[in-house]
């Protein structure tokens, strides 16, 4: 095994330790004064903390030695292609697949399905988020290829989001703005961001700092718009069902 893959692993573990310590301290305070959980439950929680510590440490180490370098190398290779328009469909595929691999998205969609009692199926929400993020990555590719300023997308996008909130279901409004956060998780902020920096660094007339970054802001906006759109569809469906029920109730009242 190449020992270099663990280079800097101690520093990564130290960073994860400092990140988890406040959470552990808060839990201990609640355990002493409020929760008072049994020993068996405490053992499960301690095991959970250990697994979280190890998982985050290995993941971040993998990001440093694998995800970010390969993302940047792929971006530099893609940016030197003769037909840059190919980057647009490639961006859609990358965005679509990234949501499938995003752990935070998996947690969100299953929580939504559980809390809604199956009213919002997790697969419907997953495909909605995947399509939305795929389109946002494609738009980010368009922005790099043609040098379009970022605010040309962000300002109209958020204005449209504020408008569509009025016509969407309140339930979907809450889910939509949480979706924007979970979609910009470790998969997007490591591999795809490094990919865009690599593309911008080899594209003529583009600055990696100015044009390579900004993709995450579009990814955060896309799930909001896509989930709100889904909320509009569900609201129309609900209104149609209510109208049908009222019509049936009137027919029944006339029969009596």
C-alpha positions as CSV (number, residue, x, y, z in Angstrom):
1,X,0.0,0.0,0.0
2,X,1.2,3.5,-0.8
3,X,1.8,5.2,2.5
4,X,1.4,8.6,0.9
5,X,-2.4,8.3,0.8
6,X,-2.3,8.8,4.6
7,X,-0.1,11.9,4.4
8,X,-1.6,14.6,6.5
9,X,-4.2,12.2,7.9
10,X,-3.4,13.2,11.5
11,X,-4.2,16.8,10.7
12,X,-7.5,15.8,9.1
13,X,-8.4,13.7,12.2
14,X,-7.6,16.7,14.4
15,X,-9.9,18.9,12.4
16,X,-12.7,16.4,12.6
17,X,-12.2,16.1,16.4
18,X,-12.5,19.9,16.9
19,X,-15.6,19.9,14.7
20,X,-17.3,17.1,16.7
21,X,-16.3,18.2,20.2
22,X,-18.9,21.0,20.6
23,X,-21.7,18.5,19.5
24,X,-20.4,15.9,22.0
25,X,-20.2,18.5,24.8
26,X,-23.7,19.7,24.1
27,X,-25.0,16.1,24.2
28,X,-23.3,15.4,27.5
29,X,-24.9,18.5,29.1
30,X,-28.3,17.4,27.9
31,X,-27.6,13.8,29.1
32,X,-26.6,15.0,32.6
33,X,-29.5,17.4,33.1
34,X,-32.4,16.5,30.8
35,X,-32.2,13.3,28.8
36,X,-30.7,10.8,31.3
37,X,-30.7,8.0,28.7
38,X,-30.0,4.4,29.8
39,X,-26.5,2.9,29.4
40,X,-27.5,0.8,26.4
41,X,-28.7,3.8,24.5
42,X,-25.5,5.7,25.5
43,X,-23.4,2.9,24.1
44,X,-25.2,3.1,20.7
45,X,-24.7,6.9,20.6
46,X,-21.0,6.6,21.5
47,X,-20.6,4.0,18.7
48,X,-22.4,6.5,16.4
49,X,-19.9,9.2,17.3
50,X,-17.0,7.0,16.7
51,X,-18.3,5.9,13.3
52,X,-19.0,9.5,12.4
53,X,-15.5,10.5,13.4
54,X,-13.9,7.7,11.3
55,X,-16.3,8.3,8.3
56,X,-15.6,12.1,8.2
57,X,-11.8,11.6,8.6
58,X,-11.6,9.0,5.8
59,X,-13.9,11.0,3.6
60,X,-12.0,14.3,4.0
61,X,-8.7,12.5,3.4
62,X,-10.2,11.0,0.2
63,X,-11.3,14.4,-0.9
64,X,-7.8,15.8,-0.4
65,X,-5.9,13.0,-2.2
66,X,-8.5,11.9,-4.7
67,X,-11.7,13.9,-5.4
68,X,-10.2,17.4,-5.7
69,X,-7.1,16.4,-7.7
70,X,-8.9,14.2,-10.2
71,X,-11.7,16.8,-10.5
72,X,-9.3,19.5,-11.5
73,X,-7.4,17.2,-13.9
74,X,-10.6,16.2,-15.6
75,X,-11.7,19.8,-15.8
76,X,-8.4,20.8,-17.5
77,X,-8.8,17.9,-20.0
78,X,-12.4,18.8,-20.8
79,X,-11.6,22.5,-21.1
80,X,-9.1,21.7,-24.0
81,X,-11.7,20.0,-26.2
82,X,-12.4,21.5,-29.6
83,X,-16.2,21.4,-29.1
84,X,-16.9,23.1,-25.8
85,X,-20.6,22.7,-26.2
86,X,-20.2,19.0,-25.2
87,X,-19.6,20.3,-21.7
88,X,-23.2,21.3,-21.4
89,X,-24.7,17.7,-21.5
90,X,-21.7,16.4,-19.6
91,X,-22.5,19.0,-16.9
92,X,-26.1,17.8,-16.7
93,X,-25.0,14.1,-16.3
94,X,-22.5,15.1,-13.6
95,X,-25.1,17.1,-11.7
96,X,-27.8,14.4,-12.0
97,X,-25.4,11.7,-10.7
98,X,-23.9,13.8,-7.9
99,X,-27.3,14.2,-6.2
100,X,-27.7,10.4,-6.3
101,X,-24.4,10.1,-4.4
102,X,-25.0,13.0,-2.0
103,X,-25.5,11.6,1.5
104,X,-27.4,14.7,2.8
105,X,-29.9,14.4,0.0
106,X,-30.5,10.8,0.9
107,X,-31.3,11.8,4.5
108,X,-33.6,14.6,3.4
109,X,-35.8,12.6,0.9
110,X,-36.3,9.8,3.4
111,X,-37.2,12.2,6.2
112,X,-39.7,14.0,3.9
113,X,-41.3,10.7,2.9
114,X,-41.5,9.5,6.5
115,X,-42.9,12.8,7.9
116,X,-45.4,13.2,5.0
117,X,-46.6,9.6,5.5
118,X,-45.7,8.7,1.9
119,X,-47.5,11.7,0.4
120,X,-44.2,12.9,-1.1
121,X,-42.4,9.8,-2.3
122,X,-38.7,9.9,-1.9
123,X,-38.1,8.9,-5.6
124,X,-40.2,11.8,-6.9
125,X,-38.2,14.2,-4.7
126,X,-34.9,12.6,-5.7
127,X,-35.6,12.9,-9.4
128,X,-36.8,16.5,-9.0
129,X,-33.6,17.5,-7.2
130,X,-31.4,15.5,-9.6
131,X,-32.9,17.2,-12.7
132,X,-32.7,20.6,-11.1
133,X,-29.1,20.3,-10.1
134,X,-28.3,18.8,-13.5
135,X,-29.7,21.8,-15.3
136,X,-27.8,24.2,-12.9
137,X,-24.5,22.5,-13.7
138,X,-25.3,22.8,-17.4
139,X,-26.0,26.5,-16.9
140,X,-22.7,26.9,-15.1
141,X,-21.0,25.3,-18.1
142,X,-22.8,27.8,-20.4
143,X,-21.6,30.6,-18.1
144,X,-18.0,29.5,-18.4
145,X,-18.1,28.9,-22.2
146,X,-19.7,32.3,-23.0
147,X,-18.4,34.3,-20.1
148,X,-21.8,35.3,-18.8
149,X,-21.8,37.1,-15.4
150,X,-23.1,35.1,-12.5
151,X,-25.7,37.7,-11.4
152,X,-27.5,37.3,-14.8
153,X,-28.6,33.9,-13.4
154,X,-28.9,34.5,-9.7
155,X,-31.0,37.7,-9.6
156,X,-33.8,36.5,-12.0
157,X,-33.6,33.0,-10.4
158,X,-34.3,34.3,-6.9
159,X,-37.0,36.7,-8.1
160,X,-38.7,33.8,-9.8
161,X,-38.4,31.7,-6.7
162,X,-40.1,34.4,-4.6
163,X,-42.9,34.7,-7.1
164,X,-43.5,31.0,-7.4
165,X,-43.6,30.6,-3.6
166,X,-47.1,32.2,-3.7
167,X,-48.4,29.5,-6.0
168,X,-46.6,26.5,-4.4
169,X,-47.7,24.4,-1.5
170,X,-46.5,25.7,2.0
171,X,-45.1,22.2,2.6
172,X,-43.0,22.3,-0.5
173,X,-41.8,25.8,0.2
174,X,-40.1,24.6,3.5
175,X,-38.7,21.5,1.7
176,X,-37.4,23.6,-1.2
177,X,-35.2,26.0,0.8
178,X,-33.8,23.1,2.8
179,X,-33.1,21.3,-0.5
180,X,-30.9,24.1,-1.6
181,X,-28.6,23.5,1.4
182,X,-28.3,19.8,1.2
183,X,-27.7,19.8,-2.6
184,X,-24.5,21.8,-2.0
185,X,-22.9,19.0,0.0
186,X,-19.5,17.3,-0.1
187,X,-20.0,15.7,-3.6
188,X,-20.8,19.1,-5.2
189,X,-18.4,21.2,-3.2
190,X,-15.4,18.9,-3.8
191,X,-15.4,17.1,-7.1
192,X,-17.6,19.3,-9.3
193,X,-16.2,22.5,-7.9
194,X,-12.7,21.3,-8.6
195,X,-13.8,20.3,-12.1
196,X,-15.1,23.8,-12.8
197,X,-11.9,25.4,-11.5
198,X,-9.9,23.1,-13.9
199,X,-12.1,24.0,-16.9
200,X,-11.8,27.8,-16.2
201,X,-8.0,27.6,-15.8
202,X,-7.5,26.3,-19.3
203,X,-10.3,28.2,-21.1
204,X,-9.1,31.2,-23.0
205,X,-10.2,34.5,-21.4
206,X,-11.5,32.9,-18.2
207,X,-10.2,33.5,-14.7
208,X,-10.3,30.4,-12.3
209,X,-11.2,32.7,-9.4
210,X,-13.9,34.7,-11.1
211,X,-15.4,32.1,-13.4
212,X,-14.4,28.8,-11.8
213,X,-16.3,29.6,-8.6
214,X,-20.0,30.6,-8.3
215,X,-21.3,27.2,-9.5
216,X,-22.3,26.3,-5.9
217,X,-24.6,29.3,-5.8
218,X,-26.5,28.1,-8.9
219,X,-26.7,24.5,-7.4
220,X,-28.2,26.0,-4.3
221,X,-30.8,27.9,-6.3
222,X,-31.8,25.0,-8.7
223,X,-33.4,22.7,-6.0
224,X,-35.4,25.6,-4.7
225,X,-36.9,26.3,-8.1
226,X,-37.4,22.6,-9.0
227,X,-39.1,21.7,-5.6
228,X,-41.3,24.8,-5.7
229,X,-42.4,23.8,-9.2
230,X,-43.2,20.3,-7.9
231,X,-45.2,22.1,-5.2
232,X,-47.2,24.0,-7.8
233,X,-48.0,20.7,-9.5
234,X,-49.1,19.0,-6.2
235,X,-51.2,22.1,-5.3
236,X,-53.1,21.9,-8.5
237,X,-53.6,18.2,-8.0
238,X,-54.9,18.9,-4.5
239,X,-57.2,21.6,-5.7
240,X,-58.6,19.3,-8.4
241,X,-59.2,16.6,-5.8
242,X,-61.0,19.0,-3.5
243,X,-63.2,20.3,-6.4
244,X,-64.0,16.7,-7.2
245,X,-64.9,15.9,-3.6
246,X,-67.1,19.0,-3.4
247,X,-68.9,18.0,-6.6
248,X,-69.5,14.5,-5.2
249,X,-70.8,16.0,-1.9
250,X,-73.2,18.2,-3.8
251,X,-74.5,15.3,-5.9
252,X,-75.0,13.2,-2.8
253,X,-76.9,16.1,-1.1
254,X,-79.2,16.4,-4.1
255,X,-79.9,12.6,-4.1
256,X,-81.0,12.8,-0.5
